[in-house]
């Protein structure tokens, strides 16, 4: 029983991860098509930003831009 619960936990975790991966391009597509509104908001510059789990190249590459 414990093994099956462990497998179910992995399935749930990976499903959540995949949902987040798919949601970002879908949101960008909606914005590009004009079917969503981008709402900008101010935040204090002292607010710590969440670090990216993937190292980001600096300076950013210009490949893939239109």
mmCIF file of the N, C-alpha and C atoms, coordinates in Angstrom:
data_MODEL
# 
_entry.id   MODEL 
# 
loop_
_atom_site.group_PDB 
_atom_site.id 
_atom_site.type_symbol 
_atom_site.label_atom_id 
_atom_site.label_alt_id 
_atom_site.label_comp_id 
_atom_site.label_asym_id 
_atom_site.label_entity_id 
_atom_site.label_seq_id 
_atom_site.pdbx_PDB_ins_code 
_atom_site.Cartn_x 
_atom_site.Cartn_y 
_atom_site.Cartn_z 
_atom_site.occupancy 
_atom_site.B_iso_or_equiv 
_atom_site.pdbx_formal_charge 
_atom_site.auth_seq_id 
_atom_site.auth_comp_id 
_atom_site.auth_asym_id 
_atom_site.auth_atom_id 
_atom_site.pdbx_PDB_model_num 
ATOM 1   N N  . UNK A 1 1  ? 0.825  -1.200 0.000   1.00 0.00 ? 1  UNK A N  1 
ATOM 2   C CA . UNK A 1 1  ? 0.000  0.000  0.000   1.00 0.00 ? 1  UNK A CA 1 
ATOM 3   C C  . UNK A 1 1  ? 0.866  1.260  0.000   1.00 0.00 ? 1  UNK A C  1 
ATOM 4   N N  . UNK A 1 2  ? 1.952  1.227  0.779   1.00 0.00 ? 2  UNK A N  1 
ATOM 5   C CA . UNK A 1 2  ? 2.825  2.397  0.850   1.00 0.00 ? 2  UNK A CA 1 
ATOM 6   C C  . UNK A 1 2  ? 3.487  2.672  -0.498  1.00 0.00 ? 2  UNK A C  1 
ATOM 7   N N  . UNK A 1 3  ? 3.849  1.601  -1.217  1.00 0.00 ? 3  UNK A N  1 
ATOM 8   C CA . UNK A 1 3  ? 4.470  1.762  -2.530  1.00 0.00 ? 3  UNK A CA 1 
ATOM 9   C C  . UNK A 1 3  ? 3.506  2.407  -3.511  1.00 0.00 ? 3  UNK A C  1 
ATOM 10  N N  . UNK A 1 4  ? 2.253  1.973  -3.507  1.00 0.00 ? 4  UNK A N  1 
ATOM 11  C CA . UNK A 1 4  ? 1.281  2.559  -4.435  1.00 0.00 ? 4  UNK A CA 1 
ATOM 12  C C  . UNK A 1 4  ? 1.009  4.019  -4.086  1.00 0.00 ? 4  UNK A C  1 
ATOM 13  N N  . UNK A 1 5  ? 1.004  4.368  -2.798  1.00 0.00 ? 5  UNK A N  1 
ATOM 14  C CA . UNK A 1 5  ? 0.843  5.766  -2.405  1.00 0.00 ? 5  UNK A CA 1 
ATOM 15  C C  . UNK A 1 5  ? 2.026  6.600  -2.878  1.00 0.00 ? 5  UNK A C  1 
ATOM 16  N N  . UNK A 1 6  ? 3.209  6.020  -2.810  1.00 0.00 ? 6  UNK A N  1 
ATOM 17  C CA . UNK A 1 6  ? 4.402  6.720  -3.279  1.00 0.00 ? 6  UNK A CA 1 
ATOM 18  C C  . UNK A 1 6  ? 4.309  6.979  -4.779  1.00 0.00 ? 6  UNK A C  1 
ATOM 19  N N  . UNK A 1 7  ? 3.860  5.963  -5.537  1.00 0.00 ? 7  UNK A N  1 
ATOM 20  C CA . UNK A 1 7  ? 3.697  6.144  -6.978  1.00 0.00 ? 7  UNK A CA 1 
ATOM 21  C C  . UNK A 1 7  ? 2.629  7.193  -7.281  1.00 0.00 ? 7  UNK A C  1 
ATOM 22  N N  . UNK A 1 8  ? 1.550  7.184  -6.528  1.00 0.00 ? 8  UNK A N  1 
ATOM 23  C CA . UNK A 1 8  ? 0.500  8.183  -6.739  1.00 0.00 ? 8  UNK A CA 1 
ATOM 24  C C  . UNK A 1 8  ? 1.009  9.590  -6.444  1.00 0.00 ? 8  UNK A C  1 
ATOM 25  N N  . UNK A 1 9  ? 1.829  9.738  -5.412  1.00 0.00 ? 9  UNK A N  1 
ATOM 26  C CA . UNK A 1 9  ? 2.417  11.046 -5.097  1.00 0.00 ? 9  UNK A CA 1 
ATOM 27  C C  . UNK A 1 9  ? 3.291  11.533 -6.249  1.00 0.00 ? 9  UNK A C  1 
ATOM 28  N N  . UNK A 1 10 ? 4.063  10.620 -6.838  1.00 0.00 ? 10 UNK A N  1 
ATOM 29  C CA . UNK A 1 10 ? 4.913  10.987 -7.969  1.00 0.00 ? 10 UNK A CA 1 
ATOM 30  C C  . UNK A 1 10 ? 4.058  11.407 -9.160  1.00 0.00 ? 10 UNK A C  1 
ATOM 31  N N  . UNK A 1 11 ? 3.007  10.662 -9.423  1.00 0.00 ? 11 UNK A N  1 
ATOM 32  C CA . UNK A 1 11 ? 2.118  10.982 -10.544 1.00 0.00 ? 11 UNK A CA 1 
ATOM 33  C C  . UNK A 1 11 ? 1.483  12.358 -10.351 1.00 0.00 ? 11 UNK A C  1 
ATOM 34  N N  . UNK A 1 12 ? 1.019  12.643 -9.145  1.00 0.00 ? 12 UNK A N  1 
ATOM 35  C CA . UNK A 1 12 ? 0.393  13.939 -8.859  1.00 0.00 ? 12 UNK A CA 1 
ATOM 36  C C  . UNK A 1 12 ? 1.404  15.066 -9.022  1.00 0.00 ? 12 UNK A C  1 
ATOM 37  N N  . UNK A 1 13 ? 2.608  14.874 -8.482  1.00 0.00 ? 13 UNK A N  1 
ATOM 38  C CA . UNK A 1 13 ? 3.648  15.901 -8.577  1.00 0.00 ? 13 UNK A CA 1 
ATOM 39  C C  . UNK A 1 13 ? 4.021  16.175 -10.034 1.00 0.00 ? 13 UNK A C  1 
ATOM 40  N N  . UNK A 1 14 ? 4.219  15.128 -10.811 1.00 0.00 ? 14 UNK A N  1 
ATOM 41  C CA . UNK A 1 14 ? 4.605  15.296 -12.209 1.00 0.00 ? 14 UNK A CA 1 
ATOM 42  C C  . UNK A 1 14 ? 3.465  15.887 -13.045 1.00 0.00 ? 14 UNK A C  1 
ATOM 43  N N  . UNK A 1 15 ? 2.234  15.534 -12.717 1.00 0.00 ? 15 UNK A N  1 
ATOM 44  C CA . UNK A 1 15 ? 1.084  16.113 -13.414 1.00 0.00 ? 15 UNK A CA 1 
ATOM 45  C C  . UNK A 1 15 ? 0.999  17.609 -13.147 1.00 0.00 ? 15 UNK A C  1 
ATOM 46  N N  . UNK A 1 16 ? 1.192  18.018 -11.909 1.00 0.00 ? 16 UNK A N  1 
ATOM 47  C CA . UNK A 1 16 ? 1.204  19.447 -11.571 1.00 0.00 ? 16 UNK A CA 1 
ATOM 48  C C  . UNK A 1 16 ? 2.319  20.165 -12.317 1.00 0.00 ? 16 UNK A C  1 
ATOM 49  N N  . UNK A 1 17 ? 3.498  19.543 -12.376 1.00 0.00 ? 17 UNK A N  1 
ATOM 50  C CA . UNK A 1 17 ? 4.638  20.152 -13.069 1.00 0.00 ? 17 UNK A CA 1 
ATOM 51  C C  . UNK A 1 17 ? 4.328  20.331 -14.554 1.00 0.00 ? 17 UNK A C  1 
ATOM 52  N N  . UNK A 1 18 ? 3.774  19.309 -15.178 1.00 0.00 ? 18 UNK A N  1 
ATOM 53  C CA . UNK A 1 18 ? 3.443  19.398 -16.600 1.00 0.00 ? 18 UNK A CA 1 
ATOM 54  C C  . UNK A 1 18 ? 2.352  20.444 -16.856 1.00 0.00 ? 18 UNK A C  1 
ATOM 55  N N  . UNK A 1 19 ? 1.401  20.560 -15.939 1.00 0.00 ? 19 UNK A N  1 
ATOM 56  C CA . UNK A 1 19 ? 0.350  21.571 -16.073 1.00 0.00 ? 19 UNK A CA 1 
ATOM 57  C C  . UNK A 1 19 ? 0.966  22.966 -16.102 1.00 0.00 ? 19 UNK A C  1 
ATOM 58  N N  . UNK A 1 20 ? 1.925  23.220 -15.217 1.00 0.00 ? 20 UNK A N  1 
ATOM 59  C CA . UNK A 1 20 ? 2.586  24.530 -15.189 1.00 0.00 ? 20 UNK A CA 1 
ATOM 60  C C  . UNK A 1 20 ? 3.379  24.769 -16.469 1.00 0.00 ? 20 UNK A C  1 
ATOM 61  N N  . UNK A 1 21 ? 4.023  23.732 -16.981 1.00 0.00 ? 21 UNK A N  1 
ATOM 62  C CA . UNK A 1 21 ? 4.811  23.876 -18.207 1.00 0.00 ? 21 UNK A CA 1 
ATOM 63  C C  . UNK A 1 21 ? 3.910  24.236 -19.389 1.00 0.00 ? 21 UNK A C  1 
ATOM 64  N N  . UNK A 1 22 ? 2.728  23.644 -19.455 1.00 0.00 ? 22 UNK A N  1 
ATOM 65  C CA . UNK A 1 22 ? 1.811  23.878 -20.568 1.00 0.00 ? 22 UNK A CA 1 
ATOM 66  C C  . UNK A 1 22 ? 1.081  25.218 -20.425 1.00 0.00 ? 22 UNK A C  1 
ATOM 67  N N  . UNK A 1 23 ? 0.801  25.641 -19.214 1.00 0.00 ? 23 UNK A N  1 
ATOM 68  C CA . UNK A 1 23 ? 0.032  26.868 -19.006 1.00 0.00 ? 23 UNK A CA 1 
ATOM 69  C C  . UNK A 1 23 ? 0.748  28.116 -19.512 1.00 0.00 ? 23 UNK A C  1 
ATOM 70  N N  . UNK A 1 24 ? 2.061  28.197 -19.372 1.00 0.00 ? 24 UNK A N  1 
ATOM 71  C CA . UNK A 1 24 ? 2.787  29.396 -19.803 1.00 0.00 ? 24 UNK A CA 1 
ATOM 72  C C  . UNK A 1 24 ? 2.639  29.663 -21.300 1.00 0.00 ? 24 UNK A C  1 
ATOM 73  N N  . UNK A 1 25 ? 2.904  28.681 -22.179 1.00 0.00 ? 25 UNK A N  1 
ATOM 74  C CA . UNK A 1 25 ? 2.700  28.955 -23.614 1.00 0.00 ? 25 UNK A CA 1 
ATOM 75  C C  . UNK A 1 25 ? 1.240  29.237 -23.966 1.00 0.00 ? 25 UNK A C  1 
ATOM 76  N N  . UNK A 1 26 ? 0.307  28.595 -23.272 1.00 0.00 ? 26 UNK A N  1 
ATOM 77  C CA . UNK A 1 26 ? -1.102 28.870 -23.540 1.00 0.00 ? 26 UNK A CA 1 
ATOM 78  C C  . UNK A 1 26 ? -1.456 30.312 -23.184 1.00 0.00 ? 26 UNK A C  1 
ATOM 79  N N  . UNK A 1 27 ? -0.946 30.786 -22.072 1.00 0.00 ? 27 UNK A N  1 
ATOM 80  C CA . UNK A 1 27 ? -1.192 32.169 -21.665 1.00 0.00 ? 27 UNK A CA 1 
ATOM 81  C C  . UNK A 1 27 ? -0.582 33.133 -22.673 1.00 0.00 ? 27 UNK A C  1 
ATOM 82  N N  . UNK A 1 28 ? 0.644  32.864 -23.105 1.00 0.00 ? 28 UNK A N  1 
ATOM 83  C CA . UNK A 1 28 ? 1.284  33.727 -24.106 1.00 0.00 ? 28 UNK A CA 1 
ATOM 84  C C  . UNK A 1 28 ? 0.500  33.728 -25.416 1.00 0.00 ? 28 UNK A C  1 
ATOM 85  N N  . UNK A 1 29 ? -0.019 32.572 -25.797 1.00 0.00 ? 29 UNK A N  1 
ATOM 86  C CA . UNK A 1 29 ? -0.818 32.476 -27.020 1.00 0.00 ? 29 UNK A CA 1 
ATOM 87  C C  . UNK A 1 29 ? -2.095 33.308 -26.898 1.00 0.00 ? 29 UNK A C  1 
ATOM 88  N N  . UNK A 1 30 ? -2.741 33.253 -25.744 1.00 0.00 ? 30 UNK A N  1 
ATOM 89  C CA . UNK A 1 30 ? -3.960 34.056 -25.531 1.00 0.00 ? 30 UNK A CA 1 
ATOM 90  C C  . UNK A 1 30 ? -3.637 35.544 -25.598 1.00 0.00 ? 30 UNK A C  1 
ATOM 91  N N  . UNK A 1 31 ? -2.523 35.948 -25.000 1.00 0.00 ? 31 UNK A N  1 
ATOM 92  C CA . UNK A 1 31 ? -2.126 37.358 -25.042 1.00 0.00 ? 31 UNK A CA 1 
ATOM 93  C C  . UNK A 1 31 ? -1.845 37.784 -26.483 1.00 0.00 ? 31 UNK A C  1 
ATOM 94  N N  . UNK A 1 32 ? -1.136 36.950 -27.222 1.00 0.00 ? 32 UNK A N  1 
ATOM 95  C CA . UNK A 1 32 ? -0.788 37.257 -28.603 1.00 0.00 ? 32 UNK A CA 1 
ATOM 96  C C  . UNK A 1 32 ? -2.034 37.369 -29.484 1.00 0.00 ? 32 UNK A C  1 
ATOM 97  N N  . UNK A 1 33 ? -3.037 36.542 -29.215 1.00 0.00 ? 33 UNK A N  1 
ATOM 98  C CA . UNK A 1 33 ? -4.270 36.549 -30.006 1.00 0.00 ? 33 UNK A CA 1 
ATOM 99  C C  . UNK A 1 33 ? -5.234 37.643 -29.558 1.00 0.00 ? 33 UNK A C  1 
ATOM 100 N N  . UNK A 1 34 ? -4.904 38.326 -28.471 1.00 0.00 ? 34 UNK A N  1 
ATOM 101 C CA . UNK A 1 34 ? -5.785 39.369 -27.966 1.00 0.00 ? 34 UNK A CA 1 
ATOM 102 C C  . UNK A 1 34 ? -6.954 38.831 -27.162 1.00 0.00 ? 34 UNK A C  1 
ATOM 103 N N  . UNK A 1 35 ? -6.870 37.577 -26.741 1.00 0.00 ? 35 UNK A N  1 
ATOM 104 C CA . UNK A 1 35 ? -7.951 36.967 -25.970 1.00 0.00 ? 35 UNK A CA 1 
ATOM 105 C C  . UNK A 1 35 ? -7.725 37.028 -24.470 1.00 0.00 ? 35 UNK A C  1 
ATOM 106 N N  . UNK A 1 36 ? -6.678 37.725 -24.056 1.00 0.00 ? 36 UNK A N  1 
ATOM 107 C CA . UNK A 1 36 ? -6.401 37.878 -22.632 1.00 0.00 ? 36 UNK A CA 1 
ATOM 108 C C  . UNK A 1 36 ? -5.824 39.270 -22.429 1.00 0.00 ? 36 UNK A C  1 
ATOM 109 N N  . UNK A 1 37 ? -5.979 39.773 -21.246 1.00 0.00 ? 37 UNK A N  1 
ATOM 110 C CA . UNK A 1 37 ? -5.484 41.108 -20.921 1.00 0.00 ? 37 UNK A CA 1 
ATOM 111 C C  . UNK A 1 37 ? -4.305 40.983 -19.971 1.00 0.00 ? 37 UNK A C  1 
ATOM 112 N N  . UNK A 1 38 ? -3.247 41.690 -20.279 1.00 0.00 ? 38 UNK A N  1 
ATOM 113 C CA . UNK A 1 38 ? -2.077 41.715 -19.420 1.00 0.00 ? 38 UNK A CA 1 
ATOM 114 C C  . UNK A 1 38 ? -2.281 42.808 -18.383 1.00 0.00 ? 38 UNK A C  1 
ATOM 115 N N  . UNK A 1 39 ? -2.268 42.432 -17.131 1.00 0.00 ? 39 UNK A N  1 
ATOM 116 C CA . UNK A 1 39 ? -2.462 43.388 -16.045 1.00 0.00 ? 39 UNK A CA 1 
ATOM 117 C C  . UNK A 1 39 ? -1.120 43.602 -15.360 1.00 0.00 ? 39 UNK A C  1 
ATOM 118 N N  . UNK A 1 40 ? -0.628 44.820 -15.458 1.00 0.00 ? 40 UNK A N  1 
ATOM 119 C CA . UNK A 1 40 ? 0.642  45.173 -14.835 1.00 0.00 ? 40 UNK A CA 1 
ATOM 120 C C  . UNK A 1 40 ? 0.386  45.713 -13.439 1.00 0.00 ? 40 UNK A C  1 
ATOM 121 N N  . UNK A 1 41 ? 1.292  45.419 -12.533 1.00 0.00 ? 41 UNK A N  1 
ATOM 122 C CA . UNK A 1 41 ? 1.159  45.959 -11.187 1.00 0.00 ? 41 UNK A CA 1 
ATOM 123 C C  . UNK A 1 41 ? 2.541  46.329 -10.655 1.00 0.00 ? 41 UNK A C  1 
ATOM 124 N N  . UNK A 1 42 ? 2.549  47.292 -9.784  1.00 0.00 ? 42 UNK A N  1 
ATOM 125 C CA . UNK A 1 42 ? 3.807  47.730 -9.164  1.00 0.00 ? 42 UNK A CA 1 
ATOM 126 C C  . UNK A 1 42 ? 4.077  46.878 -7.926  1.00 0.00 ? 42 UNK A C  1 
ATOM 127 N N  . UNK A 1 43 ? 5.356  46.719 -7.638  1.00 0.00 ? 43 UNK A N  1 
ATOM 128 C CA . UNK A 1 43 ? 5.745  46.046 -6.404  1.00 0.00 ? 43 UNK A CA 1 
ATOM 129 C C  . UNK A 1 43 ? 7.009  46.723 -5.899  1.00 0.00 ? 43 UNK A C  1 
ATOM 130 N N  . UNK A 1 44 ? 7.212  46.689 -4.590  1.00 0.00 ? 44 UNK A N  1 
ATOM 131 C CA . UNK A 1 44 ? 8.397  47.350 -4.031  1.00 0.00 ? 44 UNK A CA 1 
ATOM 132 C C  . UNK A 1 44 ? 9.673  46.702 -4.568  1.00 0.00 ? 44 UNK A C  1 
ATOM 133 N N  . UNK A 1 45 ? 10.654 47.529 -4.917  1.00 0.00 ? 45 UNK A N  1 
ATOM 134 C CA . UNK A 1 45 ? 11.891 46.983 -5.467  1.00 0.00 ? 45 UNK A CA 1 
ATOM 135 C C  . UNK A 1 45 ? 12.649 46.162 -4.435  1.00 0.00 ? 45 UNK A C  1 
ATOM 136 N N  . UNK A 1 46 ? 12.324 46.306 -3.161  1.00 0.00 ? 46 UNK A N  1 
ATOM 137 C CA . UNK A 1 46 ? 12.968 45.518 -2.122  1.00 0.00 ? 46 UNK A CA 1 
ATOM 138 C C  . UNK A 1 46 ? 12.385 44.120 -2.000  1.00 0.00 ? 46 UNK A C  1 
ATOM 139 N N  . UNK A 1 47 ? 11.296 43.842 -2.760  1.00 0.00 ? 47 UNK A N  1 
ATOM 140 C CA . UNK A 1 47 ? 10.680 42.526 -2.688  1.00 0.00 ? 47 UNK A CA 1 
ATOM 141 C C  . UNK A 1 47 ? 11.582 41.510 -3.376  1.00 0.00 ? 47 UNK A C  1 
ATOM 142 N N  . UNK A 1 48 ? 11.967 40.463 -2.655  1.00 0.00 ? 48 UNK A N  1 
ATOM 143 C CA . UNK A 1 48 ? 12.827 39.458 -3.298  1.00 0.00 ? 48 UNK A CA 1 
ATOM 144 C C  . UNK A 1 48 ? 12.072 38.720 -4.395  1.00 0.00 ? 48 UNK A C  1 
ATOM 145 N N  . UNK A 1 49 ? 12.760 38.481 -5.499  1.00 0.00 ? 49 UNK A N  1 
ATOM 146 C CA . UNK A 1 49 ? 12.170 37.745 -6.608  1.00 0.00 ? 49 UNK A CA 1 
ATOM 147 C C  . UNK A 1 49 ? 12.562 36.280 -6.490  1.00 0.00 ? 49 UNK A C  1 
ATOM 148 N N  . UNK A 1 50 ? 11.667 35.398 -6.908  1.00 0.00 ? 50 UNK A N  1 
ATOM 149 C CA . UNK A 1 50 ? 11.945 33.975 -6.867  1.00 0.00 ? 50 UNK A CA 1 
ATOM 150 C C  . UNK A 1 50 ? 13.019 33.664 -7.898  1.00 0.00 ? 50 UNK A C  1 
ATOM 151 N N  . UNK A 1 51 ? 14.008 32.884 -7.503  1.00 0.00 ? 51 UNK A N  1 
ATOM 152 C CA . UNK A 1 51 ? 15.083 32.511 -8.408  1.00 0.00 ? 51 UNK A CA 1 
ATOM 153 C C  . UNK A 1 51 ? 14.587 31.499 -9.426  1.00 0.00 ? 51 UNK A C  1 
ATOM 154 N N  . UNK A 1 52 ? 15.132 31.590 -10.616 1.00 0.00 ? 52 UNK A N  1 
ATOM 155 C CA . UNK A 1 52 ? 14.771 30.647 -11.663 1.00 0.00 ? 52 UNK A CA 1 
ATOM 156 C C  . UNK A 1 52 ? 15.388 29.291 -11.355 1.00 0.00 ? 52 UNK A C  1 
ATOM 157 N N  . UNK A 1 53 ? 14.623 28.194 -11.531 1.00 0.00 ? 53 UNK A N  1 
ATOM 158 C CA . UNK A 1 53 ? 15.192 26.874 -11.284 1.00 0.00 ? 53 UNK A CA 1 
ATOM 159 C C  . UNK A 1 53 ? 16.202 26.476 -12.363 1.00 0.00 ? 53 UNK A C  1 
ATOM 160 N N  . UNK A 1 54 ? 16.190 27.207 -13.490 1.00 0.00 ? 54 UNK A N  1 
ATOM 161 C CA . UNK A 1 54 ? 17.113 26.932 -14.584 1.00 0.00 ? 54 UNK A CA 1 
ATOM 162 C C  . UNK A 1 54 ? 18.023 28.139 -14.734 1.00 0.00 ? 54 UNK A C  1 
ATOM 163 N N  . UNK A 1 55 ? 19.334 27.928 -14.771 1.00 0.00 ? 55 UNK A N  1 
ATOM 164 C CA . UNK A 1 55 ? 20.228 29.081 -14.953 1.00 0.00 ? 55 UNK A CA 1 
ATOM 165 C C  . UNK A 1 55 ? 19.902 29.805 -16.260 1.00 0.00 ? 55 UNK A C  1 
ATOM 166 N N  . UNK A 1 56 ? 19.786 31.108 -16.185 1.00 0.00 ? 56 UNK A N  1 
ATOM 167 C CA . UNK A 1 56 ? 19.450 31.907 -17.360 1.00 0.00 ? 56 UNK A CA 1 
ATOM 168 C C  . UNK A 1 56 ? 20.738 32.496 -17.934 1.00 0.00 ? 56 UNK A C  1 
ATOM 169 N N  . UNK A 1 57 ? 20.920 32.401 -19.252 1.00 0.00 ? 57 UNK A N  1 
ATOM 170 C CA . UNK A 1 57 ? 22.135 32.961 -19.859 1.00 0.00 ? 57 UNK A CA 1 
ATOM 171 C C  . UNK A 1 57 ? 22.113 34.482 -19.796 1.00 0.00 ? 57 UNK A C  1 
ATOM 172 N N  . UNK A 1 58 ? 23.266 35.064 -19.607 1.00 0.00 ? 58 UNK A N  1 
ATOM 173 C CA . UNK A 1 58 ? 23.348 36.521 -19.610 1.00 0.00 ? 58 UNK A CA 1 
ATOM 174 C C  . UNK A 1 58 ? 24.507 36.926 -20.461 1.00 0.00 ? 58 UNK A C  1 
ATOM 175 N N  . UNK A 1 59 ? 24.370 37.797 -21.403 1.00 0.00 ? 59 UNK A N  1 
ATOM 176 C CA . UNK A 1 59 ? 23.136 38.455 -21.782 1.00 0.00 ? 59 UNK A CA 1 
ATOM 177 C C  . UNK A 1 59 ? 22.206 37.479 -22.499 1.00 0.00 ? 59 UNK A C  1 
ATOM 178 N N  . UNK A 1 60 ? 20.894 37.788 -22.489 1.00 0.00 ? 60 UNK A N  1 
ATOM 179 C CA . UNK A 1 60 ? 19.938 36.900 -23.151 1.00 0.00 ? 60 UNK A CA 1 
ATOM 180 C C  . UNK A 1 60 ? 20.230 36.780 -24.646 1.00 0.00 ? 60 UNK A C  1 
ATOM 181 N N  . UNK A 1 61 ? 19.988 35.627 -25.177 1.00 0.00 ? 61 UNK A N  1 
ATOM 182 C CA . UNK A 1 61 ? 20.186 35.382 -26.613 1.00 0.00 ? 61 UNK A CA 1 
ATOM 183 C C  . UNK A 1 61 ? 19.064 36.043 -27.401 1.00 0.00 ? 61 UNK A C  1 
ATOM 184 N N  . UNK A 1 62 ? 19.370 36.508 -28.585 1.00 0.00 ? 62 UNK A N  1 
ATOM 185 C CA . UNK A 1 62 ? 18.335 37.134 -29.421 1.00 0.00 ? 62 UNK A CA 1 
ATOM 186 C C  . UNK A 1 62 ? 17.690 36.118 -30.348 1.00 0.00 ? 62 UNK A C  1 
ATOM 187 N N  . UNK A 1 63 ? 18.112 34.848 -30.287 1.00 0.00 ? 63 UNK A N  1 
ATOM 188 C CA . UNK A 1 63 ? 17.510 33.844 -31.167 1.00 0.00 ? 63 UNK A CA 1 
ATOM 189 C C  . UNK A 1 63 ? 16.096 33.539 -30.712 1.00 0.00 ? 63 UNK A C  1 
ATOM 190 N N  . UNK A 1 64 ? 15.243 33.290 -31.663 1.00 0.00 ? 64 UNK A N  1 
ATOM 191 C CA . UNK A 1 64 ? 13.864 32.946 -31.350 1.00 0.00 ? 64 UNK A CA 1 
ATOM 192 C C  . UNK A 1 64 ? 12.956 34.131 -31.184 1.00 0.00 ? 64 UNK A C  1 
ATOM 193 N N  . UNK A 1 65 ? 13.470 35.347 -31.371 1.00 0.00 ? 65 UNK A N  1 
ATOM 194 C CA . UNK A 1 65 ? 12.617 36.528 -31.248 1.00 0.00 ? 65 UNK A CA 1 
ATOM 195 C C  . UNK A 1 65 ? 12.154 36.959 -32.619 1.00 0.00 ? 65 UNK A C  1 
ATOM 196 N N  . UNK A 1 66 ? 11.025 37.673 -32.647 1.00 0.00 ? 66 UNK A N  1 
ATOM 197 C CA . UNK A 1 66 ? 10.525 38.168 -33.919 1.00 0.00 ? 66 UNK A CA 1 
ATOM 198 C C  . UNK A 1 66 ? 10.887 39.609 -34.085 1.00 0.00 ? 66 UNK A C  1 
# 
